[in-house]
Amino acid sequence: RDMLCGYLERRFPETKFDFVAAGIPSTGSTPGAFRLTRDVFKNGPVDLLFEEAAVNDSTNGRTNLEHIRGMEGIVRHARMLNPNIDIVLMHCMFAPDWPKRMAASMDVLSEAKEQGIVRAVGVSCHSVAALEASAESDWVDVQLARLNPVGIEMDDDPEIVAPVLEKIRKRGKGVIGMKTLGCGFLREEVDPALEYALASPALDAFTIGAESRAELEDLIAKIPAASTRG
């Protein structure tokens, strides 16, 4: 969180930020919806909201309907103050039949998209079978998937995963790469990993986690040269 706040301040030096850290560990979207006004909007309208409850929503013993209502409450309230919440992601799909299993949730999100509550919907897949299902789904707008040049912390070898992601892209979906540095195992191979991601026809964008501000700044500085080489 601190690194993100620092990046925003450096990226927009003329902007005065008021950061609100409202996350509470081990809670989900349902309690988040109830405390949203008190803890997030206490100082007025919010310009940028980060909401993530994918892990805890699946372990807190609430029903799917409660998860949906909690997240919808957060999204609708935020949209009342600022209409720029763009993407809702259903994280960590493993099963090849996830579109069938998650049909009820997908229907709710589709309705929210039709009503203009969200602009895009997507999913993070953690198996090749789930990715294949995503490639065949008309519902997905944005796909998150793990990809790096050596297959560390991926669903399979890059030679197997990348063609599936290319197939997803060809169907007009946006693909965001994860585990670009393989959970840090490629920390000593940053340049080749960046070159691979930037040149890959399977990706539109990618994410990288950093453990310090210095590491983040070093990664950002390396990207232009890696893009040229890639």
Disulfide bonds with the S-S distance in Angstrom:
none
